Structure formats: C-alpha cells, structure tokens
Amino acid sequence: MPIKVRFFIFPGIQMLDLAGPLAAFEIAQRHHGACSYELETVSLMGGPILCSNGLQLDSQRLSNDYCDSLIVIGSDEMASVCECTRTLDALRYAAERTNRIVSVCTGAFLLASTGLLSGVKVTTHWRFAELFRQQYPEVQLEPDRIFLKDGNVWSSAGITSGIDLALALIEEDFGESVARSVAQDLVVYLRRPGGQSQYSELLQVQARSERMSLVLSYARAHLGEDLSVDVLAEVACLSPRQFARVFREETGQTPAKAVELLRVRDAQVRIEAHTSQSLEEIALKTGFLDMERMRRSFLRLLGRPPQTVRREAKERMRRSR
C-alpha cells in the first residue's frame, strides 16, 4: 500500500513551508528507494491556491479517505483561515482518518484552532511563539525545538525546519540510511544541532548602515582579539558612547552581546568541524580566553555546553560513515 502524504494548503501559504518538505519526500521516492510515497496537495475546495509570493498552485479537494500523513502548511497571515468554520470541521474530520497529523511553521495555529492539539506538546516559529501561547494556552508549546513529535502529532519551527521534520518522517518510514541520503542530496543536517533560538539570535546580528556592517565584518575577522567598545568605536570612527548607541539602534544588540553571539557561532563551527582541536584551543582562538567563559556563553545561548556539542558532532560523523 502506498504511504499517502497530503499537504493541506490555503490562500496566502508560505511556499517554502510546502516546497522544502515536498522536495525531501520527492527525493526519497525518486532516488533512495522510498518508492511507495503518494504525494498530494489538497485544499478545502480544491483548485488553484495563491501563495504569499503571488505564485499559484493547483490542489485537489480534501477527501475523506485515509492518509498516512496530513501536513498543514503555514503562513504569516493565519487569522482568516483559523476562523473558517468549514476548514476547521474538514480538518477535524480528516484527522480521524490520518495516522500522523503534522504542522509546518505557523500551521500549528490552524491545528490548534481545531482543538486537536489540546494537551499536546508542539512547536512553531519563534517569532510567533508568544502569540501562540496567548491564543492557545491549552497547548504545551516548546518554542526552542526545531521539530517535535508527541504521539501522532508532529510539528516544526520556522519554514526550513519543515525539511528537518520531513527527514524525521522519512526516517520513521524507511530508516536512517534513506533519510541520511536525502539529507546529503539537500545539503542539510540529518539532525540539525541546537534549537531555533540559537538561529534566531544569530540572525539578529545584522546592521543597516555600511559603517556598522564594517564593524561586524571587523569583529568576525578578529574574534580572537580585543573587541571592546573602545576598539570597535575606533573602527567605526565614532566616540565609544555614540558608537554603542548607534550599534544598538541598528542591530538590536549591545556590542558585547553581538560579539558574544559571533564568538559562540564561530566556536560551534570549529567544534563541529575540527573534532581533533581541543576545546581549550578553540576557546582561545575565538576570544573566550578560557573554557569556563566559553561554557557559560554556550549554556546561555545554545542551552548546552561545548562538550555536548562536540559529542553530538562525533556521533554524527560516526553515523555518516
């Protein structure tokens, strides 16, 4: 029997929420022996569906027959679809005939609106986590997870994490070897390290002006050196007080916080890529000076110490051989 995977879409969906997981299943099916997937995009009434980027997708009408996975795609604008009684009734009915109920990104809002997630642990995009908590206090939100499984309910964080979730579903269906091969084709982790807060915070270290962008470039190139406010202000040709104010206005971070984020990211990459290099050496080269400072920063920003990051990297390398 084919494994039926349906992607539920509606006007305004984020195309990457759909395209990422769909590509993972398609690659698994075409190249790696997962030959029994039957993939279908469905909507409430069927027909063309307009995505948020203006492109139009075809869809079949959501039917009442059994499927293995019903994957609800997300959007930046969920209010109207979450208030559509016909959509909610149709999803409740379909869920009774579905083995796995899945959400990508803010698709969790739509599933929560049906009442199907009451008491269930889920995740969603970090940017919408607080809104989700306010609207659905009966759902157990874990906002730092990349993806999450609780019983037959699967959920993923923001946009590209739908690929992480799809790989986990493929692994459950056809084993780790197939899932790893798909991940290699997509050039992504089979199991991405860290939580989504790590990525959201690192992505926030960006500047609007050329002057502050130059400061960030300097910092990235000199992480093992003194990156105090006085040094960075000199790079920006501003007084320390003026620099600190402008930097925070542009990046949303203090200079010290931004430097810490950059150092943690660089240290993490070094730990995962150079497992023979000692943690003490990495701490020195990335500007932490000693292991204890690096450990505290890792715990604060990644939620786990450098030793755990190294152990996870070694385990991934072992499995890939």
RAURWO-V174979 format. One record per residue. N is the residue number from 1. SS is DSSP state (hx for helix, st for strand, lp for the rest). PHI is phi as a letter, one per 40 degrees, with the letter a starting at -180 (NA if undefined). OMEGA is omega in degrees with one decimal (* if undefined). Layout:
n: {N | N}
ss: {SS | SS}
phi: {PHI | PHI}
omega: {OMEGA | OMEGA}
This chain:
n: {1 | 2 | 3 | 4 | 5 | 6 | 7 | 8 | 9 | 10 | 11 | 12 | 13 | 14 | 15 | 16 | 17 | 18 | 19 | 20 | 21 | 22 | 23 | 24 | 25 | 26 | 27 | 28 | 29 | 30 | 31 | 32 | 33 | 34 | 35 | 36 | 37 | 38 | 39 | 40 | 41 | 42 | 43 | 44 | 45 | 46 | 47 | 48 | 49 | 50 | 51 | 52 | 53 | 54 | 55 | 56 | 57 | 58 | 59 | 60 | 61 | 62 | 63 | 64 | 65 | 66 | 67 | 68 | 69 | 70 | 71 | 72 | 73 | 74 | 75 | 76 | 77 | 78 | 79 | 80 | 81 | 82 | 83 | 84 | 85 | 86 | 87 | 88 | 89 | 90 | 91 | 92 | 93 | 94 | 95 | 96 | 97 | 98 | 99 | 100 | 101 | 102 | 103 | 104 | 105 | 106 | 107 | 108 | 109 | 110 | 111 | 112 | 113 | 114 | 115 | 116 | 117 | 118 | 119 | 120 | 121 | 122 | 123 | 124 | 125 | 126 | 127 | 128 | 129 | 130 | 131 | 132 | 133 | 134 | 135 | 136 | 137 | 138 | 139 | 140 | 141 | 142 | 143 | 144 | 145 | 146 | 147 | 148 | 149 | 150 | 151 | 152 | 153 | 154 | 155 | 156 | 157 | 158 | 159 | 160 | 161 | 162 | 163 | 164 | 165 | 166 | 167 | 168 | 169 | 170 | 171 | 172 | 173 | 174 | 175 | 176 | 177 | 178 | 179 | 180 | 181 | 182 | 183 | 184 | 185 | 186 | 187 | 188 | 189 | 190 | 191 | 192 | 193 | 194 | 195 | 196 | 197 | 198 | 199 | 200 | 201 | 202 | 203 | 204 | 205 | 206 | 207 | 208 | 209 | 210 | 211 | 212 | 213 | 214 | 215 | 216 | 217 | 218 | 219 | 220 | 221 | 222 | 223 | 224 | 225 | 226 | 227 | 228 | 229 | 230 | 231 | 232 | 233 | 234 | 235 | 236 | 237 | 238 | 239 | 240 | 241 | 242 | 243 | 244 | 245 | 246 | 247 | 248 | 249 | 250 | 251 | 252 | 253 | 254 | 255 | 256 | 257 | 258 | 259 | 260 | 261 | 262 | 263 | 264 | 265 | 266 | 267 | 268 | 269 | 270 | 271 | 272 | 273 | 274 | 275 | 276 | 277 | 278 | 279 | 280 | 281 | 282 | 283 | 284 | 285 | 286 | 287 | 288 | 289 | 290 | 291 | 292 | 293 | 294 | 295 | 296 | 297 | 298 | 299 | 300 | 301 | 302 | 303 | 304 | 305 | 306 | 307 | 308 | 309 | 310 | 311 | 312 | 313 | 314 | 315 | 316 | 317 | 318 | 319 | 320 | 321}
ss: {lp | lp | st | st | st | st | st | st | lp | lp | lp | lp | lp | lp | hx | hx | hx | hx | hx | hx | hx | hx | hx | hx | hx | hx | hx | hx | hx | hx | hx | lp | lp | lp | lp | lp | st | st | st | st | st | st | st | lp | lp | lp | lp | lp | st | st | lp | lp | lp | lp | lp | st | st | lp | lp | st | st | lp | lp | lp | lp | lp | st | st | st | st | st | st | lp | lp | lp | lp | lp | lp | hx | hx | hx | hx | lp | lp | hx | hx | hx | hx | hx | hx | hx | hx | hx | hx | hx | lp | lp | st | st | st | st | st | st | lp | lp | lp | hx | hx | hx | hx | hx | hx | hx | hx | lp | lp | lp | lp | lp | lp | st | st | lp | lp | lp | hx | hx | hx | hx | hx | hx | hx | hx | hx | hx | lp | lp | lp | lp | st | st | lp | lp | lp | lp | lp | st | st | st | st | lp | lp | st | st | st | st | lp | lp | lp | lp | hx | hx | hx | hx | hx | hx | hx | hx | hx | hx | hx | hx | hx | hx | lp | hx | hx | hx | hx | hx | hx | hx | hx | hx | hx | hx | lp | lp | lp | lp | lp | lp | lp | lp | lp | hx | hx | hx | hx | hx | hx | hx | hx | lp | lp | lp | lp | lp | lp | hx | hx | hx | hx | hx | hx | hx | hx | hx | hx | hx | hx | lp | lp | lp | lp | lp | lp | lp | hx | hx | hx | hx | hx | hx | hx | hx | lp | lp | lp | hx | hx | hx | hx | hx | hx | hx | hx | hx | hx | hx | hx | lp | lp | lp | hx | hx | hx | hx | hx | hx | hx | hx | hx | hx | hx | hx | hx | hx | hx | hx | hx | hx | hx | lp | lp | lp | lp | lp | hx | hx | hx | hx | hx | hx | hx | lp | lp | lp | lp | lp | hx | hx | hx | hx | hx | hx | hx | hx | hx | hx | hx | lp | lp | lp | lp | hx | hx | hx | hx | hx | hx | hx | hx | hx | hx | hx | hx | hx | hx | hx | lp}
phi: {NA | c | c | c | b | b | b | c | b | a | d | g | c | c | c | c | d | c | c | c | c | c | c | c | c | c | c | d | c | c | b | b | g | c | c | b | c | b | b | a | c | b | a | d | b | g | g | c | b | c | c | c | c | g | c | b | b | c | a | c | c | c | c | b | c | c | a | c | b | b | b | c | c | b | a | c | b | b | d | c | c | c | c | c | d | c | c | c | c | c | c | c | c | c | c | c | b | b | c | b | b | b | b | b | f | c | d | c | c | c | c | c | c | c | g | c | b | d | g | c | c | a | b | a | c | d | c | b | c | c | c | c | d | c | c | b | c | c | c | c | c | b | c | c | c | c | a | a | b | b | g | c | b | b | a | b | c | c | f | c | c | c | c | d | c | c | c | c | c | c | c | c | c | b | g | c | c | c | c | c | c | c | d | c | c | c | f | b | c | c | b | c | c | g | b | c | c | d | c | c | c | c | c | c | c | b | b | c | c | c | c | c | c | c | c | c | c | c | c | c | c | b | c | c | b | c | b | c | d | c | c | c | c | c | c | c | f | b | c | d | c | c | c | d | c | c | c | c | c | c | b | g | b | c | d | c | c | c | c | c | c | c | c | c | c | c | c | c | c | c | c | c | c | b | c | c | c | c | c | c | c | c | d | c | c | c | g | c | g | a | c | c | c | c | c | c | c | c | c | c | b | b | g | a | c | d | c | c | d | c | c | c | c | c | c | c | c | c | c | c | c}
omega: {178.2 | 174.7 | -175.6 | 178.4 | -179.6 | 176.5 | -179.3 | -178.3 | -177.9 | -177.6 | 177.6 | -179.5 | 172.7 | -172.8 | -178.0 | 174.0 | 178.9 | -171.1 | -178.5 | 178.0 | -179.7 | 178.1 | 179.7 | 178.0 | -178.4 | 178.6 | 177.1 | -176.6 | -173.8 | -169.4 | -169.3 | 169.7 | 177.6 | -165.4 | -174.1 | 175.3 | 172.3 | -171.3 | -176.5 | 171.1 | -177.0 | 175.6 | -175.7 | -176.6 | -175.1 | 178.7 | -176.5 | 178.3 | -178.3 | 178.7 | -178.9 | -179.7 | 177.9 | 177.8 | -175.5 | 179.3 | 175.0 | 178.5 | 173.4 | 178.0 | 178.3 | -176.7 | -176.8 | -179.9 | -173.8 | 166.9 | -177.2 | -178.4 | 173.1 | -174.3 | -178.4 | -176.8 | -175.8 | -179.6 | 174.1 | -178.8 | -174.1 | -169.4 | -173.8 | -178.4 | 178.9 | 178.8 | -177.8 | -176.7 | -179.3 | 178.3 | -179.1 | 178.6 | -179.0 | 179.6 | 176.4 | -178.7 | 179.5 | -178.5 | 178.2 | -177.8 | -176.5 | 179.1 | -179.0 | 176.7 | -168.2 | 172.3 | 173.5 | 176.1 | -177.0 | 171.2 | 177.3 | 177.6 | -178.4 | 177.6 | 178.4 | -179.9 | 178.6 | -174.9 | -176.7 | -175.6 | -178.9 | 179.7 | -176.9 | 175.2 | 179.1 | 171.9 | 176.1 | -178.6 | -175.9 | -177.0 | -176.5 | -174.2 | -177.5 | 176.9 | 179.2 | 179.1 | -178.8 | -175.0 | -174.6 | -177.7 | 180.0 | 179.4 | -178.5 | -176.6 | 173.4 | -166.3 | -176.7 | -176.4 | 174.1 | 168.7 | -172.0 | 174.1 | 174.9 | -174.7 | 178.3 | 179.6 | 176.9 | 177.7 | 179.5 | -177.3 | -171.8 | 165.6 | -174.2 | 178.0 | 172.1 | 175.9 | 177.1 | -179.5 | 179.5 | 177.7 | 178.0 | 177.4 | 177.7 | 178.4 | 178.4 | -176.9 | -169.4 | 175.5 | -174.6 | -176.9 | 179.0 | -179.3 | 179.4 | 179.0 | 177.4 | 179.1 | 178.7 | 177.4 | -179.8 | -176.9 | 176.8 | 173.4 | 167.2 | 174.8 | -176.1 | 179.5 | 172.6 | 177.8 | -174.3 | 176.9 | 177.6 | -176.8 | -179.2 | -179.3 | -179.8 | -179.3 | -179.9 | -177.9 | 177.8 | -177.1 | -178.9 | -174.1 | 177.3 | -178.1 | -179.4 | 174.7 | 176.8 | 177.6 | 179.2 | 177.8 | 177.7 | -178.8 | -179.6 | -177.5 | -175.7 | -175.7 | -179.2 | -177.1 | 178.2 | 178.4 | 178.2 | 178.4 | -179.2 | -179.3 | -178.0 | 177.5 | 177.4 | 176.6 | -178.4 | -177.2 | 178.4 | 172.5 | 179.8 | -178.5 | 179.4 | 179.3 | -178.1 | 179.7 | -178.3 | -179.0 | -179.5 | 178.3 | -175.7 | -173.3 | -175.3 | -178.9 | 167.4 | 176.9 | -178.9 | 179.4 | 179.9 | 179.0 | 177.8 | 178.5 | -180.0 | -179.9 | 177.9 | -179.5 | -179.6 | 178.6 | 179.0 | 178.6 | 179.6 | -179.4 | -177.1 | -176.0 | -175.9 | -175.3 | 178.5 | 179.7 | -176.4 | 177.8 | 178.4 | 177.7 | -179.5 | 178.3 | -179.3 | -175.8 | -178.8 | 171.5 | 178.2 | 176.5 | 176.9 | -174.9 | -176.0 | 177.3 | 179.1 | -179.9 | -179.6 | 179.0 | 178.2 | 179.6 | -178.0 | -172.4 | -178.1 | 179.3 | 178.3 | -175.2 | 179.5 | -179.5 | 178.5 | 177.1 | 178.3 | -179.5 | 178.5 | 179.7 | 178.6 | 179.7 | 177.3 | 178.8 | 179.1 | -178.5 | -177.1 | -178.6 | *}
